[in-house]
Amino acid sequence: MMKRRVCSHDMFAVPDSSFVLKGMGGEMYFCNLRCFCLWSVQKVEPFCRR
């Protein structure tokens, strides 16, 4: 069974030439660099507002 790869930011199907973030908990896929940058800024922003 093949896993369906979905972008972690905009929830679109991810092409083969995508960005993959691998960690101990699994993998996250991003359609392009724009999606990766937007996702990473959203993760860091709450910590900067403290």
mmCIF file as Biopython writes it, N, C-alpha, C and O atoms, coordinates in Angstrom:
data_model
#
loop_
_atom_site.group_PDB
_atom_site.id
_atom_site.type_symbol
_atom_site.label_atom_id
_atom_site.label_alt_id
_atom_site.label_comp_id
_atom_site.label_asym_id
_atom_site.label_entity_id
_atom_site.label_seq_id
_atom_site.pdbx_PDB_ins_code
_atom_site.Cartn_x
_atom_site.Cartn_y
_atom_site.Cartn_z
_atom_site.occupancy
_atom_site.B_iso_or_equiv
_atom_site.auth_seq_id
_atom_site.auth_asym_id
_atom_site.pdbx_PDB_model_num
ATOM 1   N N  . MET A ? 1  ? 0.844  -1.181 0.000  1.0 0.0 1  A 1 
ATOM 2   C CA . MET A ? 1  ? 0.000  0.000  0.000  1.0 0.0 1  A 1 
ATOM 3   C C  . MET A ? 1  ? 0.885  1.239  0.000  1.0 0.0 1  A 1 
ATOM 4   O O  . MET A ? 1  ? 1.792  1.364  0.823  1.0 0.0 1  A 1 
ATOM 5   N N  . MET A ? 2  ? 0.621  2.141  -0.915 1.0 0.0 2  A 1 
ATOM 6   C CA . MET A ? 2  ? 1.415  3.359  -1.042 1.0 0.0 2  A 1 
ATOM 7   C C  . MET A ? 2  ? 0.786  4.468  -0.201 1.0 0.0 2  A 1 
ATOM 8   O O  . MET A ? 2  ? -0.425 4.686  -0.252 1.0 0.0 2  A 1 
ATOM 9   N N  . LYS A ? 3  ? 1.617  5.163  0.569  1.0 0.0 3  A 1 
ATOM 10  C CA . LYS A ? 3  ? 1.127  6.279  1.372  1.0 0.0 3  A 1 
ATOM 11  C C  . LYS A ? 3  ? 0.839  7.472  0.470  1.0 0.0 3  A 1 
ATOM 12  O O  . LYS A ? 3  ? 1.575  7.740  -0.480 1.0 0.0 3  A 1 
ATOM 13  N N  . ARG A ? 4  ? -0.226 8.173  0.774  1.0 0.0 4  A 1 
ATOM 14  C CA . ARG A ? 4  ? -0.527 9.405  0.052  1.0 0.0 4  A 1 
ATOM 15  C C  . ARG A ? 4  ? 0.212  10.532 0.733  1.0 0.0 4  A 1 
ATOM 16  O O  . ARG A ? 4  ? 0.102  10.723 1.944  1.0 0.0 4  A 1 
ATOM 17  N N  . ARG A ? 5  ? 0.965  11.276 -0.053 1.0 0.0 5  A 1 
ATOM 18  C CA . ARG A ? 5  ? 1.746  12.376 0.502  1.0 0.0 5  A 1 
ATOM 19  C C  . ARG A ? 5  ? 0.966  13.674 0.345  1.0 0.0 5  A 1 
ATOM 20  O O  . ARG A ? 5  ? 0.598  14.062 -0.763 1.0 0.0 5  A 1 
ATOM 21  N N  . VAL A ? 6  ? 0.719  14.343 1.479  1.0 0.0 6  A 1 
ATOM 22  C CA . VAL A ? 6  ? -0.063 15.580 1.506  1.0 0.0 6  A 1 
ATOM 23  C C  . VAL A ? 6  ? 0.774  16.667 2.169  1.0 0.0 6  A 1 
ATOM 24  O O  . VAL A ? 6  ? 1.424  16.425 3.186  1.0 0.0 6  A 1 
ATOM 25  N N  . CYS A ? 7  ? 0.756  17.850 1.595  1.0 0.0 7  A 1 
ATOM 26  C CA . CYS A ? 7  ? 1.522  18.979 2.128  1.0 0.0 7  A 1 
ATOM 27  C C  . CYS A ? 7  ? 1.042  19.317 3.542  1.0 0.0 7  A 1 
ATOM 28  O O  . CYS A ? 7  ? -0.160 19.402 3.794  1.0 0.0 7  A 1 
ATOM 29  N N  . SER A ? 8  ? 1.986  19.506 4.453  1.0 0.0 8  A 1 
ATOM 30  C CA . SER A ? 8  ? 1.657  19.790 5.847  1.0 0.0 8  A 1 
ATOM 31  C C  . SER A ? 8  ? 1.155  21.220 6.057  1.0 0.0 8  A 1 
ATOM 32  O O  . SER A ? 8  ? 0.635  21.540 7.126  1.0 0.0 8  A 1 
ATOM 33  N N  . HIS A ? 9  ? 1.304  22.075 5.051  1.0 0.0 9  A 1 
ATOM 34  C CA . HIS A ? 9  ? 0.828  23.456 5.197  1.0 0.0 9  A 1 
ATOM 35  C C  . HIS A ? 9  ? -0.511 23.674 4.504  1.0 0.0 9  A 1 
ATOM 36  O O  . HIS A ? 9  ? -1.469 24.101 5.148  1.0 0.0 9  A 1 
ATOM 37  N N  . ASP A ? 10 ? -0.600 23.393 3.209  1.0 0.0 10 A 1 
ATOM 38  C CA . ASP A ? 10 ? -1.832 23.715 2.477  1.0 0.0 10 A 1 
ATOM 39  C C  . ASP A ? 10 ? -2.681 22.501 2.111  1.0 0.0 10 A 1 
ATOM 40  O O  . ASP A ? 10 ? -3.701 22.650 1.438  1.0 0.0 10 A 1 
ATOM 41  N N  . MET A ? 11 ? -2.286 21.315 2.535  1.0 0.0 11 A 1 
ATOM 42  C CA . MET A ? 11 ? -3.057 20.078 2.374  1.0 0.0 11 A 1 
ATOM 43  C C  . MET A ? 11 ? -3.321 19.674 0.922  1.0 0.0 11 A 1 
ATOM 44  O O  . MET A ? 11 ? -4.320 19.013 0.638  1.0 0.0 11 A 1 
ATOM 45  N N  . PHE A ? 12 ? -2.434 20.067 0.001  1.0 0.0 12 A 1 
ATOM 46  C CA . PHE A ? 12 ? -2.517 19.617 -1.387 1.0 0.0 12 A 1 
ATOM 47  C C  . PHE A ? 12 ? -1.663 18.366 -1.559 1.0 0.0 12 A 1 
ATOM 48  O O  . PHE A ? 12 ? -0.789 18.085 -0.739 1.0 0.0 12 A 1 
ATOM 49  N N  . ALA A ? 13 ? -1.919 17.625 -2.618 1.0 0.0 13 A 1 
ATOM 50  C CA . ALA A ? 13 ? -1.084 16.462 -2.934 1.0 0.0 13 A 1 
ATOM 51  C C  . ALA A ? 13 ? 0.325  16.946 -3.263 1.0 0.0 13 A 1 
ATOM 52  O O  . ALA A ? 13 ? 0.499  17.968 -3.928 1.0 0.0 13 A 1 
ATOM 53  N N  . VAL A ? 14 ? 1.315  16.216 -2.800 1.0 0.0 14 A 1 
ATOM 54  C CA . VAL A ? 14 ? 2.714  16.617 -2.943 1.0 0.0 14 A 1 
ATOM 55  C C  . VAL A ? 14 ? 3.354  15.870 -4.117 1.0 0.0 14 A 1 
ATOM 56  O O  . VAL A ? 14 ? 3.241  14.647 -4.206 1.0 0.0 14 A 1 
ATOM 57  N N  . PRO A ? 15 ? 4.027  16.596 -5.019 1.0 0.0 15 A 1 
ATOM 58  C CA . PRO A ? 15 ? 4.731  15.924 -6.120 1.0 0.0 15 A 1 
ATOM 59  C C  . PRO A ? 15 ? 5.989  15.217 -5.612 1.0 0.0 15 A 1 
ATOM 60  O O  . PRO A ? 15 ? 6.405  15.403 -4.469 1.0 0.0 15 A 1 
ATOM 61  N N  . ASP A ? 16 ? 6.583  14.406 -6.484 1.0 0.0 16 A 1 
ATOM 62  C CA . ASP A ? 16 ? 7.792  13.673 -6.097 1.0 0.0 16 A 1 
ATOM 63  C C  . ASP A ? 16 ? 8.948  14.597 -5.739 1.0 0.0 16 A 1 
ATOM 64  O O  . ASP A ? 16 ? 9.752  14.280 -4.862 1.0 0.0 16 A 1 
ATOM 65  N N  . SER A ? 17 ? 9.032  15.729 -6.411 1.0 0.0 17 A 1 
ATOM 66  C CA . SER A ? 17 ? 10.123 16.682 -6.134 1.0 0.0 17 A 1 
ATOM 67  C C  . SER A ? 17 ? 9.691  17.667 -5.054 1.0 0.0 17 A 1 
ATOM 68  O O  . SER A ? 17 ? 9.605  18.868 -5.307 1.0 0.0 17 A 1 
ATOM 69  N N  . SER A ? 18 ? 9.425  17.173 -3.871 1.0 0.0 18 A 1 
ATOM 70  C CA . SER A ? 18 ? 8.942  18.023 -2.784 1.0 0.0 18 A 1 
ATOM 71  C C  . SER A ? 18 ? 9.980  18.108 -1.677 1.0 0.0 18 A 1 
ATOM 72  O O  . SER A ? 18 ? 11.010 17.435 -1.712 1.0 0.0 18 A 1 
ATOM 73  N N  . PHE A ? 19 ? 9.686  18.945 -0.700 1.0 0.0 19 A 1 
ATOM 74  C CA . PHE A ? 19 ? 10.543 19.068 0.476  1.0 0.0 19 A 1 
ATOM 75  C C  . PHE A ? 19 ? 10.032 18.110 1.542  1.0 0.0 19 A 1 
ATOM 76  O O  . PHE A ? 19 ? 8.832  18.050 1.811  1.0 0.0 19 A 1 
ATOM 77  N N  . VAL A ? 20 ? 10.955 17.355 2.151  1.0 0.0 20 A 1 
ATOM 78  C CA . VAL A ? 20 ? 10.590 16.376 3.178  1.0 0.0 20 A 1 
ATOM 79  C C  . VAL A ? 20 ? 11.348 16.714 4.451  1.0 0.0 20 A 1 
ATOM 80  O O  . VAL A ? 20 ? 12.567 16.884 4.429  1.0 0.0 20 A 1 
ATOM 81  N N  . LEU A ? 21 ? 10.632 16.810 5.550  1.0 0.0 21 A 1 
ATOM 82  C CA . LEU A ? 21 ? 11.227 17.034 6.858  1.0 0.0 21 A 1 
ATOM 83  C C  . LEU A ? 21 ? 11.082 15.728 7.636  1.0 0.0 21 A 1 
ATOM 84  O O  . LEU A ? 21 ? 9.975  15.316 7.983  1.0 0.0 21 A 1 
ATOM 85  N N  . LYS A ? 22 ? 12.217 15.086 7.902  1.0 0.0 22 A 1 
ATOM 86  C CA . LYS A ? 22 ? 12.194 13.787 8.578  1.0 0.0 22 A 1 
ATOM 87  C C  . LYS A ? 22 ? 12.649 13.939 10.013 1.0 0.0 22 A 1 
ATOM 88  O O  . LYS A ? 22 ? 13.613 14.649 10.301 1.0 0.0 22 A 1 
ATOM 89  N N  . GLY A ? 23 ? 11.948 13.268 10.912 1.0 0.0 23 A 1 
ATOM 90  C CA . GLY A ? 23 ? 12.291 13.283 12.320 1.0 0.0 23 A 1 
ATOM 91  C C  . GLY A ? 23 ? 11.998 11.940 12.943 1.0 0.0 23 A 1 
ATOM 92  O O  . GLY A ? 23 ? 11.592 11.004 12.255 1.0 0.0 23 A 1 
ATOM 93  N N  . MET A ? 24 ? 12.201 11.842 14.241 1.0 0.0 24 A 1 
ATOM 94  C CA . MET A ? 24 ? 11.973 10.577 14.924 1.0 0.0 24 A 1 
ATOM 95  C C  . MET A ? 24 ? 10.482 10.215 14.933 1.0 0.0 24 A 1 
ATOM 96  O O  . MET A ? 24 ? 10.135 9.036  15.008 1.0 0.0 24 A 1 
ATOM 97  N N  . GLY A ? 25 ? 9.609  11.209 14.859 1.0 0.0 25 A 1 
ATOM 98  C CA . GLY A ? 25 ? 8.175  10.969 14.897 1.0 0.0 25 A 1 
ATOM 99  C C  . GLY A ? 25 ? 7.559  10.664 13.547 1.0 0.0 25 A 1 
ATOM 100 O O  . GLY A ? 25 ? 6.391  10.282 13.478 1.0 0.0 25 A 1 
ATOM 101 N N  . GLY A ? 26 ? 8.312  10.824 12.476 1.0 0.0 26 A 1 
ATOM 102 C CA . GLY A ? 26 ? 7.783  10.559 11.140 1.0 0.0 26 A 1 
ATOM 103 C C  . GLY A ? 26 ? 8.286  11.564 10.128 1.0 0.0 26 A 1 
ATOM 104 O O  . GLY A ? 26 ? 9.332  12.186 10.315 1.0 0.0 26 A 1 
ATOM 105 N N  . GLU A ? 27 ? 7.535  11.716 9.064  1.0 0.0 27 A 1 
ATOM 106 C CA . GLU A ? 27 ? 7.916  12.613 7.977  1.0 0.0 27 A 1 
ATOM 107 C C  . GLU A ? 27 ? 6.817  13.642 7.738  1.0 0.0 27 A 1 
ATOM 108 O O  . GLU A ? 27 ? 5.631  13.363 7.914  1.0 0.0 27 A 1 
ATOM 109 N N  . MET A ? 28 ? 7.238  14.833 7.335  1.0 0.0 28 A 1 
ATOM 110 C CA . MET A ? 28 ? 6.298  15.882 6.935  1.0 0.0 28 A 1 
ATOM 111 C C  . MET A ? 28 ? 6.683  16.289 5.527  1.0 0.0 28 A 1 
ATOM 112 O O  . MET A ? 28 ? 7.865  16.425 5.211  1.0 0.0 28 A 1 
ATOM 113 N N  . TYR A ? 29 ? 5.681  16.481 4.685  1.0 0.0 29 A 1 
ATOM 114 C CA . TYR A ? 29 ? 5.910  16.825 3.287  1.0 0.0 29 A 1 
ATOM 115 C C  . TYR A ? 29 ? 5.434  18.239 3.012  1.0 0.0 29 A 1 
ATOM 116 O O  . TYR A ? 29 ? 4.449  18.699 3.590  1.0 0.0 29 A 1 
ATOM 117 N N  . PHE A ? 30 ? 6.150  18.932 2.112  1.0 0.0 30 A 1 
ATOM 118 C CA . PHE A ? 30 ? 5.799  20.291 1.716  1.0 0.0 30 A 1 
ATOM 119 C C  . PHE A ? 30 ? 5.886  20.401 0.201  1.0 0.0 30 A 1 
ATOM 120 O O  . PHE A ? 30 ? 6.837  19.906 -0.404 1.0 0.0 30 A 1 
ATOM 121 N N  . CYS A ? 31 ? 4.897  21.049 -0.418 1.0 0.0 31 A 1 
ATOM 122 C CA . CYS A ? 31 ? 4.838  21.182 -1.881 1.0 0.0 31 A 1 
ATOM 123 C C  . CYS A ? 31 ? 6.057  21.904 -2.441 1.0 0.0 31 A 1 
ATOM 124 O O  . CYS A ? 31 ? 6.602  21.523 -3.477 1.0 0.0 31 A 1 
ATOM 125 N N  . ASN A ? 32 ? 6.473  22.950 -1.739 1.0 0.0 32 A 1 
ATOM 126 C CA . ASN A ? 32 ? 7.575  23.782 -2.224 1.0 0.0 32 A 1 
ATOM 127 C C  . ASN A ? 32 ? 8.183  24.539 -1.041 1.0 0.0 32 A 1 
ATOM 128 O O  . ASN A ? 32 ? 7.748  24.387 0.101  1.0 0.0 32 A 1 
ATOM 129 N N  . LEU A ? 33 ? 9.175  25.339 -1.333 1.0 0.0 33 A 1 
ATOM 130 C CA . LEU A ? 33 ? 9.861  26.093 -0.286 1.0 0.0 33 A 1 
ATOM 131 C C  . LEU A ? 33 ? 8.936  27.106 0.385  1.0 0.0 33 A 1 
ATOM 132 O O  . LEU A ? 33 ? 9.074  27.365 1.581  1.0 0.0 33 A 1 
ATOM 133 N N  . ARG A ? 34 ? 8.002  27.678 -0.358 1.0 0.0 34 A 1 
ATOM 134 C CA . ARG A ? 34 ? 7.040  28.624 0.210  1.0 0.0 34 A 1 
ATOM 135 C C  . ARG A ? 34 ? 6.231  27.984 1.331  1.0 0.0 34 A 1 
ATOM 136 O O  . ARG A ? 34 ? 6.078  28.573 2.402  1.0 0.0 34 A 1 
ATOM 137 N N  . CYS A ? 35 ? 5.715  26.790 1.092  1.0 0.0 35 A 1 
ATOM 138 C CA . CYS A ? 35 ? 4.925  26.095 2.114  1.0 0.0 35 A 1 
ATOM 139 C C  . CYS A ? 35 ? 5.774  25.781 3.342  1.0 0.0 35 A 1 
ATOM 140 O O  . CYS A ? 35 ? 5.311  25.921 4.474  1.0 0.0 35 A 1 
ATOM 141 N N  . PHE A ? 36 ? 7.014  25.359 3.120  1.0 0.0 36 A 1 
ATOM 142 C CA . PHE A ? 36 ? 7.895  25.055 4.245  1.0 0.0 36 A 1 
ATOM 143 C C  . PHE A ? 36 ? 8.178  26.308 5.066  1.0 0.0 36 A 1 
ATOM 144 O O  . PHE A ? 36 ? 8.148  26.253 6.296  1.0 0.0 36 A 1 
ATOM 145 N N  . CYS A ? 37 ? 8.449  27.427 4.416  1.0 0.0 37 A 1 
ATOM 146 C CA . CYS A ? 37 ? 8.742  28.673 5.133  1.0 0.0 37 A 1 
ATOM 147 C C  . CYS A ? 37 ? 7.529  29.158 5.920  1.0 0.0 37 A 1 
ATOM 148 O O  . CYS A ? 37 ? 7.664  29.556 7.077  1.0 0.0 37 A 1 
ATOM 149 N N  . LEU A ? 38 ? 6.351  29.129 5.309  1.0 0.0 38 A 1 
ATOM 150 C CA . LEU A ? 38 ? 5.139  29.560 6.016  1.0 0.0 38 A 1 
ATOM 151 C C  . LEU A ? 38 ? 4.850  28.660 7.216  1.0 0.0 38 A 1 
ATOM 152 O O  . LEU A ? 38 ? 4.483  29.155 8.282  1.0 0.0 38 A 1 
ATOM 153 N N  . TRP A ? 39 ? 5.009  27.365 7.057  1.0 0.0 39 A 1 
ATOM 154 C CA . TRP A ? 39 ? 4.780  26.422 8.160  1.0 0.0 39 A 1 
ATOM 155 C C  . TRP A ? 39 ? 5.760  26.693 9.296  1.0 0.0 39 A 1 
ATOM 156 O O  . TRP A ? 39 ? 5.365  26.724 10.461 1.0 0.0 39 A 1 
ATOM 157 N N  . SER A ? 40 ? 7.044  26.890 8.963  1.0 0.0 40 A 1 
ATOM 158 C CA . SER A ? 40 ? 8.054  27.086 10.008 1.0 0.0 40 A 1 
ATOM 159 C C  . SER A ? 40 ? 7.847  28.405 10.748 1.0 0.0 40 A 1 
ATOM 160 O O  . SER A ? 40 ? 8.060  28.462 11.959 1.0 0.0 40 A 1 
ATOM 161 N N  . VAL A ? 41 ? 7.441  29.458 10.058 1.0 0.0 41 A 1 
ATOM 162 C CA . VAL A ? 41 ? 7.183  30.743 10.718 1.0 0.0 41 A 1 
ATOM 163 C C  . VAL A ? 41 ? 5.996  30.617 11.669 1.0 0.0 41 A 1 
ATOM 164 O O  . VAL A ? 41 ? 6.020  31.186 12.761 1.0 0.0 41 A 1 
ATOM 165 N N  . GLN A ? 42 ? 4.967  29.888 11.274 1.0 0.0 42 A 1 
ATOM 166 C CA . GLN A ? 42 ? 3.809  29.703 12.145 1.0 0.0 42 A 1 
ATOM 167 C C  . GLN A ? 42 ? 4.170  28.919 13.398 1.0 0.0 42 A 1 
ATOM 168 O O  . GLN A ? 42 ? 3.566  29.134 14.449 1.0 0.0 42 A 1 
ATOM 169 N N  . LYS A ? 43 ? 5.134  28.023 13.313 1.0 0.0 43 A 1 
ATOM 170 C CA . LYS A ? 43 ? 5.551  27.239 14.475 1.0 0.0 43 A 1 
ATOM 171 C C  . LYS A ? 43 ? 6.400  28.064 15.439 1.0 0.0 43 A 1 
ATOM 172 O O  . LYS A ? 43 ? 6.331  27.850 16.650 1.0 0.0 43 A 1 
ATOM 173 N N  . VAL A ? 44 ? 7.191  28.993 14.934 1.0 0.0 44 A 1 
ATOM 174 C CA . VAL A ? 44 ? 8.103  29.787 15.765 1.0 0.0 44 A 1 
ATOM 175 C C  . VAL A ? 44 ? 7.422  31.023 16.332 1.0 0.0 44 A 1 
ATOM 176 O O  . VAL A ? 44 ? 7.763  31.464 17.429 1.0 0.0 44 A 1 
ATOM 177 N N  . GLU A ? 45 ? 6.483  31.577 15.617 1.0 0.0 45 A 1 
ATOM 178 C CA . GLU A ? 45 ? 5.852  32.840 16.008 1.0 0.0 45 A 1 
ATOM 179 C C  . GLU A ? 45 ? 5.269  32.848 17.426 1.0 0.0 45 A 1 
ATOM 180 O O  . GLU A ? 45 ? 5.472  33.834 18.134 1.0 0.0 45 A 1 
ATOM 181 N N  . PRO A ? 46 ? 4.550  31.801 17.887 1.0 0.0 46 A 1 
ATOM 182 C CA . PRO A ? 46 ? 4.015  31.868 19.254 1.0 0.0 46 A 1 
ATOM 183 C C  . PRO A ? 46 ? 5.100  32.018 20.325 1.0 0.0 46 A 1 
ATOM 184 O O  . PRO A ? 46 ? 4.856  32.626 21.367 1.0 0.0 46 A 1 
ATOM 185 N N  . PHE A ? 47 ? 6.280  31.477 20.080 1.0 0.0 47 A 1 
ATOM 186 C CA . PHE A ? 47 ? 7.357  31.583 21.061 1.0 0.0 47 A 1 
ATOM 187 C C  . PHE A ? 47 ? 7.985  32.974 21.061 1.0 0.0 47 A 1 
ATOM 188 O O  . PHE A ? 47 ? 8.528  33.405 22.078 1.0 0.0 47 A 1 
ATOM 189 N N  . CYS A ? 48 ? 7.917  33.673 19.943 1.0 0.0 48 A 1 
ATOM 190 C CA . CYS A ? 48 ? 8.484  35.023 19.861 1.0 0.0 48 A 1 
ATOM 191 C C  . CYS A ? 48 ? 7.577  36.063 20.523 1.0 0.0 48 A 1 
ATOM 192 O O  . CYS A ? 48 ? 8.050  37.149 20.859 1.0 0.0 48 A 1 
ATOM 193 N N  . ARG A ? 49 ? 6.320  35.773 20.716 1.0 0.0 49 A 1 
ATOM 194 C CA . ARG A ? 49 ? 5.375  36.735 21.288 1.0 0.0 49 A 1 
ATOM 195 C C  . ARG A ? 49 ? 5.345  36.717 22.803 1.0 0.0 49 A 1 
ATOM 196 O O  . ARG A ? 49 ? 4.625  37.507 23.414 1.0 0.0 49 A 1 
ATOM 197 N N  . ARG A ? 50 ? 6.097  35.848 23.410 1.0 0.0 50 A 1 
ATOM 198 C CA . ARG A ? 50 ? 6.086  35.760 24.883 1.0 0.0 50 A 1 
ATOM 199 C C  . ARG A ? 50 ? 6.849  36.882 25.511 1.0 0.0 50 A 1 
ATOM 200 O O  . ARG A ? 50 ? 6.938  36.958 26.736 1.0 0.0 50 A 1 
#
